[in-house]
């Protein structure tokens, strides 16, 4: 791993920043789940600072792109159930502005995992549906008919030349990319006039993040930046999106998942999980305001 310093990846500011937390990761403690989605928290992160211009919290220095891409490519995957829950939550949000899209022809999900949300798009009547996912394990977990729609790779707008999309989605992926501004700009170019860019992001200024502090699972080795309401509005405005809407949402997952990510001792946590399994409540769905934001921008 080679670390490189960087300016704010949203506003390019190199001005003096507020230090949020010093680096605390141990490379020898990383494993095959360290770059997996919805994993058990490790409470490791890079040096984190807050930009005084756009309010982004971001890591610097960070690993080079190749090391990151290789880490994601080889990451394990065990959260199919959670992916289905998340896809239904995001689908309900999409229904609120579905009528605003120019049409239902052309949808791209960046960081699509096993394609759970692609299934929801098809159910809603979308055609020409595509996904892109850099990790092999979730890709291999996709249903065969969905796998055909997924490109196993990092997102590159060049591979979509000649295509235009009514909807581009990016769910809890902006935190992981080393150039979030470029991803937004390229998504804008790929959208039809009137098309929508639909994101879900962690909010580092949420109440849950404040309560849990550095033990919040969002402060993680996977996350190169974390957004707030102000920073995501800043970014979408800079790219040229109009009619920008940002609001918090409730997440709906099983009791087992919520217990997995809580900052409790492993022995205590495992004991509670055994009890919930024994009385058949571990898979009960529970909605919690876990500190996530929906952000929507129109071209």
Buried (B, 14 or more C-beta within 10 A) or exposed (E): EEBEEBBBBBBEBEEEBEEBBEBBBEEEEBEEBBBBBBBEBBBBBBBBBBBEBBBBBBBBEBBEEEEBBEBBBEBBBBBBBBBBBBBBBBBEBBEEBBEEBBEBBBBBBBBBBBBBBBBBBBEBEBEBBBBBBBBBBBBEBBEEEBBEBBBBEBBEBEEBEEEBBBBBBBBBBBBBBBEBBBBBBBBBEBBBEEBBBBBBBBBBBBEBBEEBEEEBBBBBBBBBBBBBBEBBBBBBEBBEBEEBBBEBBEBBBBBBBBBBBBEBEEEEBEEBBEEBEEEEEBEEEBEEEBBBBBBBBBB
